[in-house]
Amino acid sequence: MTALVPPARFESKILDPSQLEDFAKLCPRPLVFTNGVYDLLHRGHVSLLDAAAQEGKCLILALNSDASVKRLGKGADRPINNQYDRMAVVAALASVDYVTWFEEDTPLACLLRLRPEVLVKGGDWQGSIVGTLEVESWGGRVLAIPFVHERSTTSTLARIRASHSE
């Protein structure tokens, strides 16, 4: 007989996108929002999330769904880890209060449901940060936090692939 294993405590930090409006009414403020793929977690990711968490009382991380990652053009084999595994791993981090996901190409719908006071992206982000106009329109702040540790899942995978082709 197999014993039933209760869900890990951190899994309660995963919010379905349909819950975001209700969550936004109850969560501690200021609410900090960031998003990304977070495929192979590395020091750059956790440093950014820790810095983002320090900007408010509650940090919510929105992950690109698997289909959304595919549309980003990061490679045919990306994401390496599926959406549910990625959500579980980041939910287990102390700096992340809640995790959700988005199917679209951008997290704008999540932002509009949550109306965070702070929007954060990593300092490597190229171009304008999606949601800047909206967050600033309700008096919020938008931050591009500089990288302290230059790391990248894409470069890590390139090193792995190169070592296997030798």
Secondary structure as the mmCIF struct_conf table of DSSP 4:
data_model
#
loop_
_struct_conf.conf_type_id
_struct_conf.id
_struct_conf.beg_label_comp_id
_struct_conf.beg_label_asym_id
_struct_conf.beg_label_seq_id
_struct_conf.end_label_comp_id
_struct_conf.end_label_asym_id
_struct_conf.end_label_seq_id
HELX_LH_PP_P HELX_LH_PP_P1 THR A 2 ALA A 8
HELX_RH_3T_P HELX_RH_3T_P1 ARG A 9 LYS A 13
STRN STRN1 ILE A 14 ILE A 14
HELX_RH_3T_P HELX_RH_3T_P2 PRO A 17 GLN A 19
HELX_RH_AL_P HELX_RH_AL_P1 LEU A 20 LEU A 26
BEND BEND1 CYS A 27 CYS A 27
BEND BEND2 ARG A 29 PRO A 30
STRN STRN2 LEU A 31 GLY A 36
BEND BEND3 LEU A 40 LEU A 40
HELX_RH_AL_P HELX_RH_AL_P2 ARG A 43 ALA A 53
TURN_TY1_P TURN_TY1_P1 GLN A 54 GLU A 55
BEND BEND4 GLY A 56 LYS A 57
STRN STRN3 CYS A 58 ASN A 64
HELX_LH_PP_P HELX_LH_PP_P2 SER A 65 SER A 65
HELX_RH_AL_P HELX_RH_AL_P3 ASP A 66 LEU A 72
TURN_TY1_P TURN_TY1_P2 GLY A 73 GLY A 73
BEND BEND5 LYS A 74 LYS A 74
TURN_TY1_P TURN_TY1_P3 ALA A 76 ASP A 77
BEND BEND6 ILE A 80 ASN A 81
HELX_RH_AL_P HELX_RH_AL_P4 GLN A 83 ALA A 91
TURN_TY1_P TURN_TY1_P4 ALA A 92 ALA A 92
BEND BEND7 LEU A 93 LEU A 93
TURN_TY1_P TURN_TY1_P5 ALA A 94 SER A 95
STRN STRN4 TYR A 98 PHE A 102
BEND BEND8 GLU A 104 PRO A 107
HELX_RH_AL_P HELX_RH_AL_P5 LEU A 108 LEU A 114
BEND BEND9 GLU A 117 GLU A 117
STRN STRN5 VAL A 118 GLY A 122
TURN_TY1_P TURN_TY1_P6 GLY A 123 ASP A 124
BEND BEND10 GLY A 127 GLY A 127
HELX_LH_PP_P HELX_LH_PP_P3 SER A 128 ILE A 129
TURN_TY1_P TURN_TY1_P7 VAL A 130 GLY A 131
HELX_RH_AL_P HELX_RH_AL_P6 THR A 132 SER A 137
TURN_TY1_P TURN_TY1_P8 TRP A 138 GLY A 139
STRN STRN6 ARG A 141 ILE A 145
HELX_LH_PP_P HELX_LH_PP_P4 PRO A 146 PHE A 147
BEND BEND11 VAL A 148 HIS A 149
HELX_RH_AL_P HELX_RH_AL_P7 THR A 153 SER A 165
#
